Amino acid sequence: MYGLIGKMTTLPGRRDELTSILLEGPGRMPGCLSYVVAHDPADADVIWITEVWTDEAAHRASLQMPEVKAAIHRGLPLVVTFSDAQVTAPVGGVGLG
């Protein structure tokens, strides 16, 4: 499995708007085992995204999907910074089998 954990900081007061975009965009993504968007309770402008994929190729392929490209296009203007995404190697857990 292939995992990513990333942090986005939004423009002040725009976190909920970006969250909505991130949650409407994914839909059904082949190879995606888990996609979680979470708010940082200590910072009102920070979003954490945790993803688990069958492999890195499935993640790369998802970035070419029209609905994912559209979500990126709509959401990007709301982002102030991206932290370096951390790549992980998930080994299991609830929902991952």
C-alpha positions as CSV (number, residue, x, y, z in Angstrom):
1,M,0.0,0.0,0.0
2,Y,1.0,3.6,-0.5
3,G,0.0,6.4,1.9
4,L,0.2,10.2,2.1
5,I,-0.3,12.6,4.9
6,G,-0.4,16.2,4.0
7,K,-1.2,19.6,5.6
8,M,-2.8,22.6,3.9
9,T,-3.1,26.0,5.3
10,T,-6.0,28.0,3.8
11,L,-6.6,31.7,3.4
12,P,-8.0,33.0,6.7
13,G,-11.6,31.9,7.2
14,R,-11.7,29.8,4.0
15,R,-11.1,26.3,5.6
16,D,-14.7,25.2,5.4
17,E,-14.9,26.2,1.7
18,L,-11.8,24.2,0.8
19,T,-13.0,21.3,2.9
20,S,-16.2,21.1,0.9
21,I,-14.3,21.1,-2.4
22,L,-12.0,18.3,-1.2
23,L,-14.9,16.2,-0.1
24,E,-17.0,16.6,-3.2
25,G,-14.1,16.0,-5.6
26,P,-13.0,12.4,-4.9
27,G,-16.1,10.4,-5.4
28,R,-15.0,7.0,-6.6
29,M,-11.2,6.8,-7.2
30,P,-9.9,3.4,-8.4
31,G,-7.3,2.1,-5.9
32,C,-8.2,4.5,-3.1
33,L,-8.7,2.6,0.1
34,S,-9.0,5.6,2.4
35,Y,-9.3,9.4,2.0
36,V,-9.8,11.4,5.1
37,V,-10.1,15.2,5.4
38,A,-9.7,16.5,8.9
39,H,-9.7,20.0,10.6
40,D,-6.8,20.9,12.9
41,P,-8.4,21.8,16.2
42,A,-5.5,24.1,17.1
43,D,-5.6,26.1,13.9
44,A,-8.8,27.3,12.3
45,D,-7.1,27.5,8.9
46,V,-5.4,24.1,8.7
47,I,-6.6,20.9,7.0
48,W,-4.9,17.5,7.2
49,I,-5.5,14.9,4.5
50,T,-4.7,11.3,5.0
51,E,-4.8,8.9,2.0
52,V,-4.2,5.2,1.5
53,W,-3.9,3.8,-2.0
54,T,-3.3,0.3,-3.3
55,D,-0.1,1.6,-4.8
56,E,1.6,4.8,-5.9
57,A,0.5,4.3,-9.5
58,A,-3.2,4.5,-8.4
59,H,-2.6,7.8,-6.7
60,R,-0.8,9.3,-9.7
61,A,-3.7,8.1,-12.0
62,S,-6.3,9.7,-9.7
63,L,-4.6,13.1,-10.4
64,Q,-5.6,12.7,-14.0
65,M,-9.3,12.2,-13.4
66,P,-11.4,15.1,-14.6
67,E,-13.3,15.5,-11.3
68,V,-10.0,15.5,-9.3
69,K,-8.4,18.1,-11.7
70,A,-11.5,20.3,-11.3
71,A,-11.4,20.1,-7.5
72,I,-7.7,21.0,-7.6
73,H,-8.4,23.9,-9.9
74,R,-11.2,25.2,-7.7
75,G,-9.3,24.7,-4.4
76,L,-5.8,25.9,-5.2
77,P,-6.7,29.6,-4.9
78,L,-7.8,29.0,-1.3
79,V,-4.5,27.5,-0.2
80,V,-1.7,29.6,1.3
81,T,0.8,26.8,1.9
82,F,1.2,23.1,1.5
83,S,3.5,21.2,3.9
84,D,5.7,18.6,2.5
85,A,3.5,15.5,2.1
86,Q,4.8,12.6,4.1
87,V,4.8,9.3,2.2
88,T,3.9,6.3,4.4
89,A,3.8,2.5,3.8
90,P,0.5,1.5,5.5
91,V,0.4,-2.1,6.8
92,G,-3.2,-2.4,7.9
93,G,-5.9,-1.0,10.1
94,V,-9.7,-0.5,10.3
95,G,-11.1,-0.5,6.8
96,L,-7.8,-1.5,5.1
97,G,-8.1,-5.3,5.5
